[in-house]
Amino acid sequence: MIGTIVNTSTIIIGAIVGASLKRGIKPKYQQALFNAMGLCSLALGFNAFCQNMPKSHYPVLFIVSLAVGSLVGYRLKLDERFKRWVDRKKTQTLPVGRVRGGSDSPLSEGLSTGILLYCIGTFSMVGPVLSALYGDNTYLYTNATLDFITSAVLATTYGIGMVWAAPVLFCWQGMFYLMAKLSADAITDDMRTELCIVGGVLIAASGLSILKLKDCKTINMLPAFVVVALFFAAKSLWGL
């Protein structure tokens, strides 16, 4: 797990560095960073989708997963619960006497975008598997370097609250690590491909939210990942 611990630590350090730099950035430059992050999220999301879609053996699965996952997410009110949680954490991290924003704070957008960028990708999903099976942390160390830069940039825009993405990454990579330890066949190439397709769509959706073009309530769509996992679990169970 050393690779995942290093990866998690770089996100925390990057957020601290970025938040420190934010204090000297004027509002108009912060807005420029917002726009840059939105466009980058769109580009990365489309790239993940376009790279993995040709590899898919189940081209309709991502549509079904997003549809079912969104319905489940809206039913569970995940987006509302997430924003309330962010507001509580935000008031804990702000100094006493400072004006505290309400539910319209962009921190929830930053966290949802950051979590998706950190967690969805070959390095973040294959890295823990290689670490568990072969003790090879190369992917995770590479991912840690990329996440440090991403975390610092995001924190210059959204603030120190971005550190809360770190435990999510730890749990995400830890899940893949444990799955690989328990069963080397649990994470197939097809499953990783479908997760990356869904993840690409969600990253692009986050970009739209950051640019204020469309509030897609990306958090409500997260159960789509569970739908993908259940599909492959059923497929394995029934020997399809």
C-alpha positions, 0 to 999 in steps of 0.5 A: 500500500506504500504507493497509494499512501504516497499518492494520497500524501501528494494530493494533501501536499499539493492542496496545501501548496495551492491554497497558500498560493491562492491568497495572492491571486486576484479574483479576476485571475481566479476566474481565469483558473476556473475557466481553465479547469473547466476546459481541461476537465472537458478535454480530459473527459472527452479524451478518456471516452474516445480512448476507451470507447473503441476498446469496449465490447459492450457499447451500450453498457455506459448508457445503461449505467449512466441512466440507472446510476443517475436515477439511483443517485437522484433518488438518494439525493447524493448531490444534496448530501454531498454539498451539505457535507462540503459546507460543514467541512468548509466552515471547519477549515475557514478562520474564525470571523471570515465570511462563510459561503453558502451552498453556492460555493464552488468547493463542491464542484472542485471536490467532485472534479478533483475526485474524478480526475484523481480516481479515473484513469489507468494509473489510479486503477491499474497501479494498485493492482500491480502493487498488490500482485507484483509489488510494482509501484511505478504507476502509483508513483507516476500518478502521485506526481501528476496528482500533486500538480493537479491538486496544487492547481485545483487548490489555487482555485477552490482552496484548502478544502481540496484536501478532502479528495485525498481520503476518497482516493485512498479508499478508491485505490485501496478497494482495487488493491484489496480486490487484486489481493483477494482475486487476481481475476476480479478486475478485468481489462473489460471492466477497467475499460467500461469504468474509464468510459463512464468516468470520462463522461462524468469528468466532462460533465464536471467541466460543464458545471465548472464553466457554468454551462450546465449543472449536471449534478455529477455526484448523482451519477456516481452510482453508474460505477456500481452498475458497471461493477454489478454487470461484470459481477453478474457476468462472472457469476453466471459464466456469460 
